[in-house]
């Protein structure tokens, strides 16, 4: 659904975020399969991985191909001006690459979650979304948002002759924007329902109440801000630094700033991450039983 340059990065981010959202279930799944024997430990039997792959193949790939066919110039960030400029093998690679990127993101985050490194799994999600927003905001030549807001090759060529507001209004009244609106409602809506549903489902498992530090609604808001909001703000800041200081100095300063914000043990981002209730223990470690129980949670009064 996004432009070609950002789509594989978004697919990786979708896979990593899905694994993070289902982190507690993945740990339970690993305990169950480890006890039943090696036959049930196949990745293909994991329902969360299968649903993530299904989402990428059924929603992300068809919508991306539709936009590529409808408007090849916009879909390629105006690198191609028409269908004749798009190699058929590239389309095939795109259709196959999106599910592969989603699976790779899922498996990378899953491995970190199972090892008890939930925060590093979160960094997979945040880093991938930062790159997605970086492509759309800055691009490879500083014109990312201009390319995104230009529905056609002629609009892109005429961008310098009009204001940003007028160009944005022209994009908002184009058929490409209408297609994005309709397809985005289906794709993003399904994605959020899936990921939030898995996150809430995990909170019903043993040990989740002790790990989550705030009410469920606030925890969902914190998770969304960390996975989507912070990377977007980071992309805006990185673009500003590159424009002000130049390419390499701006990138180096951006990396240093990201390290100072994300890596210290007492960073605000780490503290907010802990409130969401993503498991931070190895999958072999048994979760603590809820208070007042003997290992099985019960809502009945004593």
C-alpha positions as CSV (number, residue, x, y, z in Angstrom):
1,X,0.0,0.0,0.0
2,X,3.0,2.3,0.5
3,X,5.4,3.4,-2.1
4,X,7.8,0.7,-3.3
5,X,10.8,2.0,-1.6
6,X,9.1,1.9,1.9
7,X,7.0,-1.2,1.4
8,X,9.6,-3.9,2.3
9,X,10.6,-1.9,5.4
10,X,6.9,-1.6,6.4
11,X,6.5,-5.3,5.9
12,X,9.4,-6.0,8.2
13,X,7.9,-3.6,10.8
14,X,4.5,-5.3,10.6
15,X,6.1,-8.7,11.2
16,X,8.2,-7.5,14.2
17,X,5.3,-5.6,15.7
18,X,3.0,-8.6,15.4
19,X,5.5,-10.8,17.2
20,X,6.0,-8.2,19.9
21,X,2.2,-7.9,20.4
22,X,1.9,-11.7,20.7
23,X,5.0,-12.0,22.8
24,X,3.4,-13.6,25.8
25,X,1.5,-16.1,23.7
26,X,4.7,-17.0,21.8
27,X,6.3,-17.8,25.1
28,X,3.4,-20.0,26.2
29,X,3.4,-21.7,22.8
30,X,7.1,-22.4,23.2
31,X,6.6,-24.0,26.6
32,X,3.7,-26.2,25.2
33,X,5.6,-27.4,22.1
34,X,8.8,-28.0,24.1
35,X,6.8,-30.4,26.3
36,X,5.0,-32.2,23.6
37,X,8.0,-33.0,21.4
38,X,9.8,-31.7,18.3
39,X,7.0,-32.4,15.8
40,X,4.9,-29.5,17.1
41,X,7.8,-27.0,17.1
42,X,7.7,-26.2,13.4
43,X,7.4,-22.5,12.6
44,X,4.6,-23.4,10.1
45,X,2.4,-24.6,13.0
46,X,2.7,-21.2,14.8
47,X,-0.7,-19.6,14.4
48,X,0.6,-16.0,15.0
49,X,3.3,-16.4,12.3
50,X,0.8,-17.9,9.9
51,X,-1.7,-15.1,10.4
52,X,1.1,-12.5,10.0
53,X,2.1,-14.1,6.7
54,X,-1.5,-14.3,5.6
55,X,-2.0,-10.6,6.3
56,X,1.1,-9.7,4.3
57,X,0.1,-12.0,1.3
58,X,-3.6,-11.2,1.2
59,X,-3.7,-7.5,2.1
60,X,-0.3,-5.9,1.7
61,X,0.7,-7.4,-1.6
62,X,-2.6,-7.0,-3.5
63,X,-3.0,-3.4,-2.4
64,X,0.6,-2.5,-3.3
65,X,0.2,-4.1,-6.7
66,X,-3.1,-2.3,-7.3
67,X,-1.5,1.1,-6.6
68,X,1.5,0.1,-8.8
69,X,-0.8,-0.7,-11.7
70,X,-3.1,2.3,-11.1
71,X,-0.2,4.9,-10.7
72,X,3.3,3.5,-11.4
73,X,4.8,7.0,-11.1
74,X,3.5,7.6,-7.5
75,X,4.1,4.0,-6.4
76,X,7.8,4.2,-7.4
77,X,8.2,7.7,-5.9
78,X,8.3,8.9,-9.6
79,X,11.4,6.9,-10.5
80,X,9.2,5.2,-13.2
81,X,6.8,7.4,-15.3
82,X,4.6,4.6,-16.6
83,X,4.1,0.9,-17.0
84,X,6.8,0.6,-19.6
85,X,9.4,1.7,-17.1
86,X,8.6,-1.0,-14.6
87,X,10.3,-4.3,-15.3
88,X,8.1,-7.4,-14.9
89,X,10.7,-9.1,-12.7
90,X,10.6,-6.2,-10.3
91,X,6.9,-6.7,-9.8
92,X,7.5,-10.4,-9.1
93,X,10.2,-9.6,-6.6
94,X,7.9,-7.1,-4.9
95,X,5.1,-9.6,-4.6
96,X,7.4,-12.3,-3.1
97,X,9.5,-9.9,-1.1
98,X,6.8,-8.4,1.0
99,X,5.7,-11.7,2.8
100,X,9.4,-12.7,3.2
101,X,10.2,-9.3,4.9
102,X,7.2,-9.8,7.2
103,X,8.3,-13.3,8.2
104,X,11.9,-12.1,8.8
105,X,10.6,-9.3,11.0
106,X,8.4,-11.7,12.9
107,X,11.2,-14.2,13.5
108,X,13.7,-11.6,14.6
109,X,11.4,-10.1,17.2
110,X,10.1,-13.6,18.2
111,X,13.7,-14.7,19.0
112,X,14.3,-11.7,21.1
113,X,11.0,-12.1,23.0
114,X,11.6,-15.7,23.7
115,X,15.1,-14.8,25.1
116,X,13.5,-12.3,27.4
117,X,14.8,-9.3,25.5
118,X,11.4,-7.7,24.9
119,X,12.8,-4.2,24.8
120,X,15.2,-5.1,22.0
121,X,12.3,-6.7,20.1
122,X,10.6,-3.3,20.5
123,X,13.6,-1.6,19.0
124,X,13.2,-3.8,15.9
125,X,9.7,-2.4,15.5
126,X,10.7,1.2,16.2
127,X,13.8,1.0,14.0
128,X,11.9,-0.4,11.1
129,X,9.1,2.2,11.4
130,X,11.7,4.9,11.7
131,X,13.2,3.8,8.3
132,X,9.7,3.7,6.8
133,X,8.9,7.3,7.9
134,X,12.4,8.4,6.9
135,X,11.9,7.2,3.3
136,X,8.5,9.0,3.2
137,X,9.6,12.2,4.9
138,X,13.1,12.6,3.6
139,X,13.8,10.0,1.0
140,X,17.2,9.5,-0.6
141,X,17.6,13.1,-1.8
142,X,15.6,15.2,0.7
143,X,12.4,15.2,-1.4
144,X,10.6,12.3,0.2
145,X,7.4,14.2,1.3
146,X,7.3,16.0,-2.0
147,X,7.4,12.8,-3.9
148,X,4.7,11.3,-1.6
149,X,2.4,14.3,-2.0
150,X,2.7,14.4,-5.8
151,X,0.1,12.1,-7.4
152,X,1.7,12.1,-10.8
153,X,4.9,12.7,-12.7
154,X,3.7,16.1,-13.9
155,X,2.8,17.2,-10.4
156,X,6.2,16.1,-9.2
157,X,7.9,18.2,-11.9
158,X,5.7,21.2,-11.1
159,X,6.2,21.0,-7.3
160,X,8.7,23.9,-7.0
161,X,6.2,26.2,-8.8
162,X,3.5,26.1,-6.1
163,X,3.3,26.2,-2.3
164,X,3.4,23.1,-0.1
165,X,-0.2,23.7,1.0
166,X,-1.5,23.9,-2.6
167,X,0.4,20.8,-3.6
168,X,-0.9,18.9,-0.5
169,X,-4.5,20.0,-1.4
170,X,-4.0,18.8,-5.0
171,X,-2.9,15.4,-3.6
172,X,-5.9,15.3,-1.2
173,X,-8.3,15.7,-4.2
174,X,-6.6,13.1,-6.4
175,X,-7.6,9.5,-7.2
176,X,-4.4,8.2,-5.6
177,X,-5.4,9.7,-2.3
178,X,-8.9,8.3,-2.5
179,X,-7.4,4.8,-3.2
180,X,-5.0,5.2,-0.3
181,X,-8.0,6.2,1.9
182,X,-10.1,3.2,1.0
183,X,-7.3,0.7,1.0
184,X,-5.7,2.1,4.1
185,X,-9.0,1.7,6.0
186,X,-8.9,-2.0,5.2
187,X,-5.2,-2.7,5.6
188,X,-4.4,-0.5,8.6
189,X,-7.7,-1.2,10.3
190,X,-7.2,-5.0,10.1
191,X,-3.6,-4.6,11.2
192,X,-4.5,-2.6,14.3
193,X,-7.4,-5.0,15.2
194,X,-5.0,-8.0,14.9
195,X,-2.1,-6.5,16.9
196,X,-4.2,-4.8,19.6
197,X,-6.2,-8.0,19.9
198,X,-3.1,-10.1,20.4
199,X,-1.8,-7.6,23.0
200,X,-5.0,-7.7,25.0
201,X,-5.2,-11.5,24.7
202,X,-1.7,-11.7,26.2
203,X,-2.8,-9.7,29.2
204,X,-5.2,-12.5,30.1
205,X,-2.4,-15.0,30.6
206,X,-0.7,-15.7,34.0
207,X,1.8,-13.1,35.1
208,X,0.5,-10.3,32.8
209,X,-1.2,-8.3,35.5
210,X,2.0,-8.1,37.4
211,X,4.0,-7.0,34.3
212,X,1.5,-4.4,33.1
213,X,1.8,-1.1,35.0
214,X,-1.2,0.8,33.8
215,X,-4.8,0.2,32.7
216,X,-5.2,-1.6,29.4
217,X,-6.5,1.4,27.5
218,X,-3.5,3.5,28.5
219,X,-1.2,0.6,27.8
220,X,-2.5,0.4,24.2
221,X,-1.9,4.1,23.8
222,X,1.6,3.9,25.1
223,X,2.4,1.0,22.8
224,X,1.0,2.9,19.8
225,X,3.0,6.0,20.7
226,X,6.2,3.9,21.1
227,X,5.8,1.9,17.9
228,X,4.4,4.6,15.6
229,X,4.6,8.0,17.2
230,X,8.2,8.0,18.4
231,X,9.6,6.7,15.1
232,X,7.7,9.4,13.2
233,X,9.0,12.2,15.4
234,X,12.5,10.7,15.0
235,X,12.2,10.7,11.2
236,X,11.1,14.4,11.3
237,X,14.1,15.2,13.6
238,X,16.6,13.3,11.5
239,X,15.4,15.0,8.3
240,X,15.8,18.4,10.0
241,X,19.3,17.5,11.2
242,X,20.4,16.3,7.7
243,X,19.0,19.5,6.1
244,X,20.7,21.7,8.6
245,X,24.0,20.0,9.0
246,X,24.4,18.1,5.8
247,X,24.3,14.3,5.1
248,X,26.9,12.6,7.2
249,X,27.1,15.0,10.1
250,X,23.3,15.0,10.4
251,X,23.2,11.2,10.3
252,X,25.9,10.8,12.9
253,X,24.2,13.3,15.3
254,X,20.9,11.4,14.7
255,X,22.5,8.1,15.7
256,X,24.0,9.6,18.8
257,X,20.7,11.2,19.8
258,X,18.8,7.9,19.2
259,X,21.4,6.0,21.4
260,X,21.0,8.5,24.2
261,X,17.2,8.4,24.1
262,X,16.8,4.6,23.7
263,X,19.7,2.7,25.2
264,X,20.3,3.9,28.8
265,X,18.7,1.6,31.4
266,X,16.8,4.5,33.0
267,X,15.6,6.1,29.7
268,X,12.0,7.3,29.6
269,X,11.4,5.0,26.7
270,X,12.4,1.9,28.6
271,X,10.2,2.9,31.5
272,X,7.2,3.4,29.3
273,X,7.9,0.1,27.6
274,X,7.8,-1.7,30.9
275,X,4.3,-0.3,31.5
276,X,2.9,-2.2,28.5
277,X,3.5,-5.6,30.0
278,X,5.6,-7.3,27.3
279,X,7.4,-10.2,29.0
280,X,11.0,-9.5,29.9
281,X,11.9,-13.0,31.1
282,X,13.1,-16.1,29.2
283,X,10.4,-18.4,27.9
284,X,11.6,-21.2,30.1
285,X,11.0,-19.1,33.2
286,X,7.6,-19.8,34.6
287,X,5.3,-16.7,35.0
288,X,4.4,-15.7,38.5
289,X,0.9,-16.7,39.6
290,X,-1.7,-14.0,40.2
291,X,-2.1,-12.9,43.8
292,X,-4.3,-15.0,46.0
293,X,-4.1,-18.1,43.7
294,X,-2.1,-21.3,43.6
295,X,-0.9,-20.8,40.1
296,X,-4.2,-20.5,38.3
297,X,-5.8,-17.1,38.0
298,X,-9.4,-16.8,39.1
299,X,-11.8,-13.9,39.2
300,X,-14.0,-15.4,41.8
301,X,-13.9,-13.9,45.3
302,X,-12.3,-16.0,48.0
